[in-house]
């Protein structure tokens, strides 16, 4: 990596651009998909979007999904700081987990 950072060779510059830029582009593509209200189960920024069907073998959004778990999706914009408290409805037969 140190060699790439100090090199002026076009191949090294391209490799460094790929290493640094790929994840930024991938994150932007993911955000565009997750915040597209025209895609079922997705929607606007800072809103939770519940999934109403259990996952099947084609589900690829979570590495190891739990087959009996309904997931919610959200893209949270934290540029301005915390969103405050996130409140969820609880029922005696449900468990909730949230990672922010």
N, C-alpha and C positions, 0 to 999 in steps of 0.2 A: 504494500500500500504506500509506503514511504517513497518508493521508486515511482509509482504512478503520480503522486502529488508533485514531484519535482521534474517530471518529464514533459517535454514539448512535442513528443511524437504524436501524430494524429491518432494512431491506434490506442495509445495510452490515455489520451484525452477522451476518446470515445468510450473506453472502458470505464474510466472514472465517472463520466457523465451518466452512463448506464447504472453504475453502482449507486450513485447518489440520487439520480432522478427517477429510477424505476418505481420506488416505493411511494414517492410523492404523486406520480401520475396514477398509480394503482389506487391510492387513497382517494384521489379526486374522482376517478371513475366509480369507485364504490359509493362515494357520497352522492354523485349524480344519480346512481341507480336507487339508493336507499331513500332519497328525497324526491323521487318521481311519483307524484300522486296518481299518475295513469297506470302504474304497475300495481297489481293487486297485492295488498299486504304492506305496501310502502306508502309514505306520504311526507308531509312537510317537516321541516327542521323543528326540533324541540317539542315534538309530539310523539307519544307512544302509539304504536300501531299493532294491535293484537292479531295473532295468527289464530284462526278458528279451526284449523285442521291439524291432526297429529302428523308427525313426520313419517316419511317412508324411505325406502332405500335410495331414492334419487336426491334426497335432501343433502346439500353440500355447504350450507352456510355456517354450520357449527361443526368442528372437527369430529366430535363424538357425541352426536345428539342423543338425548334420552327419549326413547320412542313414545313414552306416555306423558311427555311434557309439552305443553303449549308455550310457545315463545312469543315475546313481544319484540318489536323492532323499534329503534329510535336512533336518530342522528342528533346528538346534542351539541349545540354551538356554545362553547365556553369562552369565546374571545373576550366577552365583557365581564368574565368572572363567573361565580357560582350562579346557578339558576334558582337558588333558594332550596327550600324543602321539596322533596319529591314525595308525594303521598300516594299510597296504593290502597285499594280496598282489600280487606282481608275477610276470609270466611273460615269457618272451623275445619273445612275439609281441603283447604288450599294452602300451598306453601309458595312464598314469593322470594326471589333473590334478585338483587339489582347490583350491577357493577357500574360505577361512574368514574 
